[in-house]
Amino acid sequence: MRRAFLAMSAFVLLAGCGSPGPVAGGNYKLYEAASARTVQLVAVIDTQSRATERRLPWGIPSTDGKHFFSVSAKTLQDIDPHTGTVLRTLQLPGIYELPAATLGGAPGGLSQNGRYLILQMAGQRTSSHMLLIDTQLFNVAKRIDLSGRFDFDAVNNTGQSVYVIEYPNAADSYYHVRVYEVLAGQLGGYTVVDKGGPNEIMTGVRLSGVFSPDGQWLYSLYARADKGAFVHALNLNGPWAFCLDLPGSGYSSNMNAFQWSLAITPDGRHVYAANAPMGLVTRIENLDGGQPSIKSIGRITSTRSAAIPFVQNVAAKEMGPQGAVVSTDGKTLVTAGEKGLIWIDTGTLQVRHRVLTDWSVWSLAASPDGATIYALNDQGAIAELSMASARVVSTFDPAEGFPMGLLRVEPA
């Protein structure tokens, strides 16, 4: 399904970029995943000069920003992202790739602390093969070979539990979450159960996910065909989860079901799921760190009278790693709207500001201090905005090709 959406996106009606604001802005480097002709790459963009400093091969930056991991054929490379120099290479026992982290194909596979990386073979249905890479020692810590169809879901910070999605029947779309126990060298003889309700059959299309800051939880968004979307809150230190149902109908009757975005507060106690085209924002609380639950549902008033056409709607949203961010004080949620960006008060779930109303926002990312937001639109243009005031500081177009998402923002 993800490949079909990417193919559709070539026909999107592109929105205008608007008038650029003042030139002065933050001094940051942006990592933009993009597709240029037949090559996928990650561009490192300087926000002051507005120029691309270097182009890295398709890959993922480490959480500390000191490394960049890229796979080519049977070789894993550790690249210095600030110079493009290859620091280390690791020969792999086959052709592996980075698993996708979002519906749009942005790369993933890292544990929350960046110590472990999962690579997986693609296109296999009768057997599945993954590699657990220790990024510090830069070696294969474990080869994972499974009979049947499995997809990678998450690896915890210890590298001892690899969560995988098992599809018991290739003809059906339902699945189970299982745990591969690294020390035992096998799947645990159990499925990850929903502690918040009946253990229903899981089904749906994964849109995106966010880790809690301590790495204990992974919150993943799933859209379903005939039911509302849900957040799968997976405890990475124990084989259990909570399935939190979001309001709305399934994508078979409303394609806006694909427009949910997730954001988490810096303390990890609140998670927000927003869907501006459906006019909904939901607050999930996990105050004690052990039982996430939906606490509040707010309404986002629409500024448009008609629904966005199917192709434009699906292609122009939720194709990047994340469509929402929260301020460092946890008081403001910024999310992509039907057009532009929306500032929401997290206390009241009421809209404060709307900006860039002629943009179709593709991906959002915040600076490390949370003061600056960068938005990537469906044409590949980038806007720099103030979190505090919602002021557009500048807009520019690095012209890196078809945009896929903003992976990282770091100080220059």
C-alpha positions as CSV (number, residue, x, y, z in Angstrom):
1,M,0.0,0.0,0.0
2,R,2.8,2.4,0.8
3,R,4.3,2.0,-2.7
4,A,0.9,2.6,-4.2
5,F,0.6,5.9,-2.3
6,L,4.1,7.0,-3.4
7,A,3.2,6.3,-7.0
8,M,0.0,8.3,-6.7
9,S,1.9,11.3,-5.2
10,A,3.5,12.0,-8.6
11,F,0.1,13.4,-9.7
12,V,-0.5,15.7,-6.7
13,L,-1.6,19.2,-7.6
14,L,1.2,21.3,-6.1
15,A,0.4,24.3,-3.8
16,G,2.2,27.6,-4.0
17,C,5.0,28.5,-1.7
18,G,3.8,31.9,-0.6
19,S,5.9,35.0,-0.1
20,P,9.2,34.5,1.7
21,G,9.7,36.2,5.1
22,P,12.8,37.8,6.5
23,V,16.1,36.2,5.7
24,A,17.5,36.1,9.2
25,G,16.7,32.8,11.0
26,G,18.1,30.0,13.1
27,N,21.6,28.5,12.5
28,Y,20.7,24.8,11.9
29,K,21.3,21.9,9.6
30,L,18.3,20.0,8.2
31,Y,18.4,16.4,7.1
32,E,15.8,16.0,4.3
33,A,15.0,12.6,2.8
34,A,14.2,13.0,-0.8
35,S,13.9,11.2,-4.1
36,A,15.8,12.7,-7.0
37,R,15.1,11.0,-10.3
38,T,15.9,7.3,-9.7
39,V,18.0,7.9,-6.5
40,Q,16.9,8.3,-2.9
41,L,19.1,10.5,-0.8
42,V,19.4,12.5,2.4
43,A,20.3,16.2,1.8
44,V,22.1,18.2,4.6
45,I,20.8,21.7,4.3
46,D,22.2,24.9,5.9
47,T,19.3,27.1,7.0
48,Q,21.3,30.3,6.9
49,S,22.8,29.9,3.4
50,R,19.7,27.9,2.3
51,A,22.1,25.7,0.4
52,T,22.6,22.0,0.4
53,E,26.0,21.3,2.0
54,R,26.2,17.7,1.0
55,R,24.1,14.8,-0.2
56,L,24.4,11.5,1.7
57,P,23.2,8.1,0.4
58,W,19.8,6.8,1.6
59,G,20.1,6.2,5.3
60,I,19.4,7.3,8.9
61,P,21.3,9.7,11.2
62,S,22.2,8.4,14.7
63,T,20.4,9.9,17.7
64,D,23.5,11.8,18.7
65,G,24.1,13.1,15.2
66,K,27.7,11.8,15.0
67,H,27.0,8.9,12.7
68,F,24.9,8.2,9.6
69,F,24.0,4.6,8.7
70,S,23.5,3.6,5.0
71,V,23.0,0.3,3.4
72,S,24.2,-0.5,-0.2
73,A,23.8,-4.0,-1.5
74,K,25.7,-6.2,1.0
75,T,27.5,-3.3,2.9
76,L,26.5,-1.2,5.9
77,Q,28.4,2.1,6.0
78,D,28.9,4.3,9.0
79,I,29.4,7.8,7.6
80,D,30.4,11.1,9.3
81,P,27.3,13.2,8.4
82,H,29.3,16.4,8.8
83,T,32.0,15.6,6.2
84,G,30.6,12.7,4.2
85,T,33.6,10.6,5.1
86,V,33.0,6.8,5.4
87,L,34.2,5.9,8.9
88,R,33.5,2.1,9.0
89,T,32.1,-0.5,6.7
90,L,30.5,-3.8,7.6
91,Q,29.9,-6.7,5.1
92,L,26.5,-8.2,5.5
93,P,25.5,-11.9,4.8
94,G,23.0,-10.9,2.1
95,I,21.1,-8.0,0.7
96,Y,19.4,-6.1,3.5
97,E,17.8,-2.7,3.8
98,L,16.6,-0.2,6.4
99,P,13.0,-0.8,7.4
100,A,10.5,2.0,6.7
101,A,9.4,4.1,9.7
102,T,6.5,5.9,8.1
103,L,3.8,5.2,5.5
104,G,5.8,7.4,3.1
105,G,9.0,5.2,3.4
106,A,11.2,7.4,5.6
107,P,14.0,5.2,7.0
108,G,13.9,3.7,10.5
109,G,15.2,0.7,12.4
110,L,17.1,2.4,15.3
111,S,16.4,1.8,19.0
112,Q,15.4,5.0,20.9
113,N,18.9,5.4,22.3
114,G,20.5,4.7,18.9
115,R,22.6,1.8,20.2
116,Y,20.9,-0.9,18.1
117,L,19.8,-1.0,14.5
118,I,17.7,-3.5,12.7
119,L,18.2,-4.4,9.0
120,Q,15.8,-6.6,7.2
121,M,15.5,-8.5,3.9
122,A,12.7,-7.2,1.6
123,G,10.0,-9.1,-0.3
124,Q,10.1,-12.4,1.5
125,R,6.8,-14.1,2.4
126,T,7.6,-17.6,3.4
127,S,10.6,-16.7,5.5
128,S,11.9,-13.5,7.1
129,H,15.5,-12.5,7.9
130,M,16.8,-9.6,10.0
131,L,20.1,-8.5,11.4
132,L,20.5,-6.9,14.8
133,I,23.4,-4.4,14.5
134,D,25.4,-3.1,17.5
135,T,26.1,0.4,16.3
136,Q,28.8,1.0,18.9
137,L,30.8,-2.1,18.2
138,F,29.6,-2.0,14.6
139,N,29.0,-5.7,14.2
140,V,26.2,-8.1,13.7
141,A,25.0,-8.9,17.3
142,K,22.4,-11.4,16.1
143,R,21.0,-12.9,12.9
144,I,17.3,-13.4,13.2
145,D,15.8,-16.0,10.8
146,L,12.1,-16.7,11.1
147,S,9.8,-19.1,9.2
148,G,6.8,-17.1,7.9
149,R,6.1,-13.5,7.1
150,F,7.3,-11.0,9.7
151,D,8.0,-7.2,9.6
152,F,10.1,-5.3,12.0
153,D,8.3,-3.2,14.6
154,A,10.8,-2.0,17.2
155,V,13.9,-2.9,19.2
156,N,14.4,-1.8,22.8
157,N,17.3,0.1,24.3
158,T,19.0,-3.1,25.6
159,G,18.9,-4.9,22.3
160,Q,17.5,-7.9,24.0
161,S,13.9,-7.7,22.7
162,V,13.1,-7.3,19.0
163,Y,9.4,-6.7,18.4
164,V,8.1,-8.1,15.1
165,I,4.7,-8.1,13.3
166,E,3.6,-11.6,12.4
167,Y,1.2,-12.3,9.5
168,P,-0.2,-15.8,10.3
169,N,-2.0,-16.0,6.9
170,A,-0.6,-14.4,3.8
171,A,-4.1,-14.2,2.4
172,D,-5.4,-12.0,5.3
173,S,-4.4,-8.6,6.6
174,Y,-4.6,-9.3,10.3
175,Y,-1.5,-9.7,12.4
176,H,0.0,-10.3,15.8
177,V,2.9,-8.5,17.6
178,R,5.5,-11.0,18.8
179,V,8.8,-10.7,20.6
180,Y,12.1,-12.2,19.4
181,E,14.1,-12.9,22.6
182,V,17.7,-12.3,21.6
183,L,19.4,-14.1,24.4
184,A,17.2,-17.2,23.9
185,G,17.6,-16.9,20.1
186,Q,14.0,-17.5,19.4
187,L,10.5,-16.1,19.3
188,G,8.8,-16.0,22.7
189,G,5.9,-18.4,22.8
190,Y,3.3,-15.7,23.3
191,T,1.8,-12.7,21.5
192,V,1.9,-9.1,22.9
193,V,-1.5,-8.6,24.5
194,D,-3.7,-5.6,24.9
195,K,-3.9,-4.9,28.7
196,G,-6.6,-2.2,28.2
197,G,-9.3,-4.4,26.8
198,P,-10.2,-7.6,24.9
199,N,-7.4,-9.1,22.9
200,E,-8.9,-8.3,19.5
201,I,-7.4,-9.2,16.1
202,M,-5.1,-6.4,15.0
203,T,-5.4,-5.0,11.5
204,G,-4.5,-1.7,9.8
205,V,-1.9,0.3,7.9
206,R,0.9,1.8,10.0
207,L,1.3,5.6,9.5
208,S,4.1,6.7,11.9
209,G,5.3,6.3,15.4
210,V,7.1,8.1,18.3
211,F,9.2,6.8,21.2
212,S,8.9,8.0,24.7
213,P,12.0,9.9,25.8
214,D,13.1,7.1,28.1
215,G,12.6,4.5,25.4
216,Q,10.1,2.5,27.4
217,W,7.2,3.1,25.0
218,L,6.6,3.2,21.3
219,Y,3.4,4.8,20.2
220,S,2.4,3.8,16.7
221,L,-0.5,5.1,14.6
222,Y,-2.6,2.7,12.5
223,A,-5.4,3.5,10.0
224,R,-8.1,0.8,9.6
225,A,-10.4,0.2,6.6
226,D,-13.7,-0.2,8.5
227,K,-13.0,1.3,11.9
228,G,-11.4,4.5,13.3
229,A,-7.7,4.7,13.6
230,F,-5.9,3.6,16.7
231,V,-2.7,4.2,18.7
232,H,-0.8,1.1,19.6
233,A,1.1,1.9,22.8
234,L,3.8,-0.8,23.0
235,N,5.8,-1.3,26.3
236,L,9.3,-2.1,25.0
237,N,10.4,-3.5,28.4
238,G,7.5,-6.0,28.7
239,P,5.4,-8.0,26.3
240,W,2.2,-6.0,26.5
241,A,0.5,-3.0,25.0
242,F,-2.6,-0.8,25.0
243,C,-4.7,-0.3,21.9
244,L,-6.3,3.2,22.1
245,D,-9.1,3.7,19.6
246,L,-9.4,7.1,18.0
247,P,-12.7,8.7,16.8
248,G,-13.8,8.6,13.2
249,S,-14.5,6.0,10.5
250,G,-12.2,3.9,8.5
251,Y,-10.4,4.8,5.2
252,S,-12.8,2.7,3.1
253,S,-15.4,5.4,3.7
254,N,-13.2,8.4,4.5
255,M,-9.7,8.8,3.2
256,N,-9.0,11.4,5.8
257,A,-8.4,8.5,8.1
258,F,-4.8,8.5,6.8
259,Q,-4.2,12.0,8.1
260,W,-3.5,11.3,11.7
261,S,-0.2,12.7,13.2
262,L,1.5,12.0,16.5
263,A,3.5,14.1,18.9
264,I,4.8,13.5,22.4
265,T,5.8,16.0,25.1
266,P,9.4,16.1,26.3
267,D,8.5,14.4,29.6
268,G,6.7,11.6,27.8
269,R,3.6,11.9,29.9
270,H,1.3,13.2,27.1
271,V,0.9,12.1,23.5
272,Y,-1.3,14.0,21.0
273,A,-3.0,12.5,18.0
274,A,-4.3,15.1,15.6
275,N,-6.3,14.9,12.4
276,A,-7.1,18.4,11.1
277,P,-9.0,17.3,8.0
278,M,-11.3,15.3,10.3
279,G,-11.3,18.2,12.8
280,L,-10.0,16.1,15.7
281,V,-7.3,16.3,18.3
282,T,-6.9,13.7,21.1
283,R,-4.8,13.8,24.2
284,I,-3.4,10.6,25.6
285,E,-2.0,10.6,29.1
286,N,0.5,8.2,30.7
287,L,1.1,10.0,33.9
288,D,2.4,7.0,35.9
289,G,4.4,5.5,33.0
290,G,2.4,2.3,33.1
291,Q,-1.1,2.8,31.7
292,P,-1.7,5.2,28.7
293,S,-5.3,6.1,28.1
294,I,-7.3,8.7,26.1
295,K,-8.3,11.6,28.3
296,S,-9.6,14.4,26.1
297,I,-10.9,14.9,22.6
298,G,-11.0,18.4,21.0
299,R,-12.4,19.8,17.8
300,I,-10.4,21.7,15.1
301,T,-12.7,24.0,13.2
302,S,-12.2,23.5,9.4
303,T,-11.5,26.5,7.2
304,R,-12.5,24.6,4.0
305,S,-15.9,23.8,2.8
306,A,-15.0,20.8,0.6
307,A,-13.0,17.7,1.2
308,I,-9.6,17.4,-0.3
309,P,-9.6,15.2,-3.4
310,F,-8.4,11.6,-2.7
311,V,-5.0,11.7,-4.4
312,Q,-4.0,15.0,-3.0
313,N,-5.3,14.2,0.4
314,V,-3.3,10.9,0.8
315,A,-0.2,12.0,-1.0
316,A,0.3,15.4,0.7
317,K,0.1,14.4,4.3
318,E,1.6,11.9,6.7
319,M,4.3,10.9,4.2
320,G,7.1,12.2,6.4
321,P,8.3,11.0,9.7
322,Q,6.0,13.1,11.8
323,G,3.2,15.6,11.1
324,A,3.1,17.3,14.5
325,V,5.4,18.6,17.2
326,V,5.0,19.8,20.8
327,S,6.7,22.8,22.5
328,T,9.3,22.1,25.1
329,D,7.0,23.3,27.9
330,G,4.2,21.0,26.6
331,K,1.7,23.9,26.2
332,T,1.5,24.1,22.5
333,L,0.9,21.5,19.8
334,V,1.7,22.3,16.2
335,T,0.1,20.1,13.5
336,A,-0.4,20.1,9.8
337,G,-3.8,21.3,8.8
338,E,-5.9,20.7,5.6
339,K,-3.7,23.6,4.5
340,G,-0.8,25.1,6.4
341,L,0.0,24.7,10.1
342,I,-2.2,25.0,13.2
343,W,-1.1,26.0,16.7
344,I,-3.2,24.3,19.4
345,D,-3.3,25.1,23.1
346,T,-2.8,21.7,24.8
347,G,-4.7,22.7,27.9
348,T,-7.9,23.6,26.1
349,L,-7.3,21.9,22.8
350,Q,-8.4,25.1,21.1
351,V,-6.8,26.6,18.0
352,R,-4.5,29.6,18.6
353,H,-3.0,30.3,15.1
354,R,-3.2,29.3,11.5
355,V,-0.3,30.0,9.2
356,L,1.0,29.1,5.7
357,T,-2.6,28.6,4.6
358,D,-1.5,28.1,0.9
359,W,0.9,25.2,1.8
360,S,0.3,21.5,1.7
361,V,2.6,20.5,4.6
362,W,4.4,17.2,4.2
363,S,6.6,16.9,7.3
364,L,7.4,18.8,10.5
365,A,10.5,18.9,12.7
366,A,11.6,21.1,15.6
367,S,15.0,22.4,16.6
368,P,16.7,20.8,19.7
369,D,15.6,23.7,21.9
370,G,12.1,23.6,20.5
371,A,12.1,27.3,19.6
372,T,12.1,26.9,15.8
373,I,9.9,24.7,13.6
374,Y,10.7,23.6,10.1
375,A,8.0,22.6,7.7
376,L,8.5,20.8,4.4
377,N,5.8,21.1,1.8
378,D,4.8,18.9,-1.1
379,Q,6.9,20.8,-3.5
380,G,10.0,20.5,-1.4
381,A,10.0,24.0,-0.1
382,I,10.9,24.6,3.5
383,A,9.5,27.2,6.0
384,E,11.2,28.3,9.2
385,L,8.8,29.4,11.9
386,S,8.9,30.6,15.5
387,M,7.2,28.2,17.9
388,A,6.3,31.0,20.4
389,S,4.7,33.4,17.9
390,A,3.9,31.3,14.9
391,R,5.7,33.9,12.8
392,V,7.1,32.7,9.4
393,V,10.8,33.7,9.6
394,S,11.7,32.6,6.1
395,T,10.9,30.2,3.2
396,F,13.2,28.7,0.7
397,D,13.5,25.9,-1.7
398,P,16.6,23.6,-1.7
399,A,15.3,21.9,-4.8
400,E,16.3,18.4,-3.7
401,G,13.6,16.6,-5.7
402,F,10.5,14.7,-4.5
403,P,10.3,15.3,-0.6
404,M,9.9,12.4,1.7
405,G,10.5,14.0,5.2
406,L,12.6,15.9,7.6
407,L,14.7,13.4,9.6
408,R,16.7,15.6,11.9
409,V,17.4,19.2,12.9
410,E,20.8,20.0,14.6
411,P,22.8,23.1,15.4
412,A,25.2,24.2,12.7
